[in-house]
């Protein structure tokens, strides 16, 4: 389905904004509850990881490969583009994690020059680093001008942002922050995604041959987040089995969305 009325930059920006605002929906329970069981947290985090893993495969790498083939690149060149783009995306996120001070709820502090920052901002930076590649993926998905590429990503990322918003906001409440502040902090982290969406949609729409590179870059960045953050945090304190079923649930739901909407 072709997007007729809106420029790809606009639709990519709006799509990533919709996905990012889903974080606020997930943060709503923090206004009424103080915590959720650790087992439920493991399932929710695993669900988000499953959605992102499926999006990486079916909504980024597969269509990115198809676009590169349509550009009449030899298959070896297509494979090299996708591999190189993924590695660049992963290295970019690894570098951001190394140099930007941030703190995970369960993994602890990472990055440099963190002494002058309050702990809450370390948490917010951590989630922002997590959300940037998600917004980038949605923006790149819409940049080709096809709803069938961007819509499953928008819906899937939005779905995984709901439990993420719940975990982030309730974790802040559990650490003594006010409920309303926890809600707005979670919303702020979700609003990083439109920034990534604007960047991805702008770069790719200005040069269509960059679309496979953009999709591979977003896939590599998201795969880094899945392995470096989501899986370790969802497997804490013996919650591996719950997290695994969460991953499976998120993966099959995203697969269904991709097949149905794509």
C-alpha positions in Angstrom: 0.0 0.0 0.0 1.5 3.3 -1.1 1.5 6.4 1.1 0.0 9.1 -1.2 -0.7 12.2 0.9 2.2 12.4 3.3 6.0 12.6 2.7 7.9 9.6 4.0 9.7 11.9 6.5 6.3 13.0 8.0 4.8 9.5 8.1 8.0 8.1 9.6 8.0 10.8 12.2 4.3 10.3 13.0 4.7 6.5 13.1 7.6 6.7 15.6 5.7 9.2 17.7 2.7 6.9 17.9 5.0 4.0 18.9 6.8 6.2 21.5 3.5 7.4 23.1 2.6 3.8 23.8 5.2 4.1 26.6 2.8 6.5 28.4 0.0 3.9 28.2 2.2 1.4 29.9 3.2 3.9 32.5 -0.4 4.5 33.7 -0.4 1.7 36.3 2.3 3.7 38.2 -0.3 6.3 39.0 -2.3 3.6 41.0 0.1 0.8 42.0 3.5 0.7 43.7 4.9 -2.5 42.1 4.3 -5.6 40.1 5.6 -9.1 40.8 9.1 -9.8 39.6 7.7 -12.8 37.7 5.4 -10.4 35.8 8.4 -8.1 35.1 10.3 -10.9 33.6 7.5 -11.8 31.3 6.9 -8.2 30.2 10.6 -7.6 29.5 10.8 -10.9 27.6 7.7 -10.0 25.6 9.4 -6.7 24.5 12.5 -8.6 23.6 10.5 -11.1 21.5 8.8 -8.3 19.6 12.1 -6.6 18.9 13.7 -9.9 17.8 10.9 -10.6 15.3 10.9 -7.0 14.1 14.7 -7.3 13.5 14.2 -10.4 11.4 10.9 -10.0 9.5 10.4 -6.2 9.4 14.0 -5.0 8.8 16.4 -7.6 7.5 14.0 -9.4 5.1 12.5 -6.3 3.5 16.0 -4.6 3.5 17.3 -7.6 1.6 14.4 -7.5 -0.9 14.9 -3.7 -1.5 18.7 -4.3 -2.1 17.9 -7.0 -4.6 15.4 -4.7 -6.4 18.3 -2.3 -6.9 19.9 -5.0 -9.0 22.9 -5.5 -6.7 24.6 -8.8 -6.9 23.6 -11.2 -4.1 27.1 -11.1 -2.6 26.9 -7.3 -2.5 23.4 -7.5 -0.9 24.6 -9.9 1.7 27.6 -7.6 2.4 25.4 -4.6 2.8 23.1 -6.2 5.3 26.0 -7.7 7.3 28.0 -4.4 7.3 24.9 -2.4 8.2 24.1 -4.6 11.1 27.6 -4.5 12.5 27.7 -0.7 12.1 24.4 -0.4 14.0 25.6 -2.6 16.8 29.0 -0.8 17.1 27.2 2.5 17.2 25.0 1.4 20.1 28.0 -0.2 21.9 29.9 3.1 21.6 26.9 5.1 22.9 26.6 2.8 25.9 30.3 3.1 26.5 30.5 6.9 26.4 27.1 8.1 27.6 26.7 7.8 31.4 23.6 5.7 32.2 22.4 3.2 34.8 20.2 0.1 34.3 17.6 -0.8 36.9 19.2 -4.2 37.4 22.6 -4.2 35.6 23.9 -1.1 37.4 26.0 1.8 36.1 27.7 2.0 32.8 29.5 4.8 30.8 31.9 7.5 31.6 31.8 10.8 33.6 28.7 10.0 35.6 29.6 11.5 39.0 27.9 14.8 38.3 24.6 13.3 37.2 21.7 12.4 39.5 20.8 8.8 39.5 17.4 9.4 37.9 19.0 10.9 34.8 21.2 7.9 34.5 18.1 5.8 34.3 16.4 8.0 31.8 19.5 8.1 29.6 19.6 4.3 29.7 16.1 3.9 28.5 16.6 6.7 25.9 19.6 4.7 24.5 17.3 1.7 24.4 14.5 3.5 22.5 16.5 5.4 19.9 17.0 2.3 17.6 13.3 1.5 17.9 12.4 4.9 16.6 15.0 4.6 14.0 13.6 1.3 12.8 10.0 2.7 12.5 11.3 5.8 10.6 13.3 3.7 8.2 10.4 1.3 7.8 8.2 4.1 6.5 10.9 5.9 4.5 10.3 3.6 1.5 6.8 5.1 1.1 5.1 1.8 1.8 2.6 1.2 4.7 3.3 -2.5 4.5 6.9 -1.9 5.6 6.4 0.6 8.4 3.0 -0.3 9.8 3.9 -3.7 11.4 7.0 -2.0 12.9 5.0 0.8 14.4 2.4 -1.5 15.9 4.9 -4.0 17.1 7.3 -1.4 18.7 4.2 0.3 20.2 3.1 -3.0 21.8 6.5 -3.6 23.3 6.7 -0.1 24.6 3.6 -0.7 26.7 5.1 -3.2 29.1 8.4 -1.3 29.0 6.6 1.8 30.2 5.0 -0.2 33.0 8.3 -1.6 34.2 10.2 1.7 34.0 7.5 3.7 35.8 6.9 1.2 38.5 10.6 0.7 39.1 10.9 4.5 39.6 8.0 4.4 42.1 9.6 1.5 43.9 12.8 3.5 44.3 10.9 6.3 46.0 10.0 8.7 43.2 6.6 10.3 43.1 4.0 8.5 40.9 3.4 11.5 38.6 7.1 12.0 38.2 7.6 8.3 37.3 4.8 8.6 34.7 6.3 11.7 33.0 9.8 10.2 33.2 8.6 7.1 31.3 6.8 9.3 28.8 10.0 11.3 28.3 11.9 8.1 27.4 9.3 7.2 24.9 9.6 10.6 23.2 13.1 9.7 22.2 11.7 7.4 19.5 10.3 10.2 17.3 13.8 11.7 17.2 15.2 8.4 15.9 12.2 8.2 13.5 13.0 11.6 12.1 16.7 10.8 11.6 16.0 7.4 10.0 13.2 8.6 7.7 15.1 11.8 6.6 18.4 10.0 5.8 16.8 7.2 3.8 14.2 9.3 2.0 16.9 11.7 0.7 18.8 8.7 -0.8 16.7 5.6 -1.5 19.8 3.4 -2.1 20.4 3.9 1.6 17.2 2.1 2.6 18.8 -1.3 2.9 21.7 0.2 4.9 19.2 1.9 7.2 17.2 -1.2 7.8 20.3 -3.2 8.5 21.7 -0.5 10.8 18.4 -0.4 12.8 18.4 -4.2 12.9 21.9 -4.4 14.3 21.2 -1.7 16.9 18.1 -3.4 18.1 19.8 -6.8 18.2 22.5 -5.2 20.4 19.8 -3.9 22.8 18.1 -7.3 22.9 21.3 -9.2 23.9 23.0 -6.5 26.0 20.0 -5.2 28.0 16.7 -7.0 27.6 17.8 -10.6 28.0 20.1 -10.1 31.0 17.5 -7.9 32.8 14.6 -10.3 32.1 16.7 -13.3 33.4 17.5 -11.8 36.7 16.8 -13.7 40.0 15.9 -17.0 38.3 13.2 -15.6 36.0 14.6 -17.3 32.9 11.6 -19.5 32.2 9.1 -16.7 32.5 11.2 -14.4 30.4 11.5 -17.2 27.7 7.8 -17.5 27.4 7.6 -13.8 27.3 10.0 -13.8 24.4 8.1 -16.5 22.6 4.8 -14.6 23.0 6.2 -11.3 21.7 7.9 -13.1 18.8 4.8 -14.9 17.6 2.6 -11.8 18.0 5.0 -9.7 16.0 5.2 -12.5 13.4 1.4 -12.5 13.1 1.3 -8.7 12.8 4.0 -8.7 10.1 2.1 -11.4 8.1 -1.3 -9.8 8.6 -0.3 -6.1 8.1 2.6 -6.7 5.7 
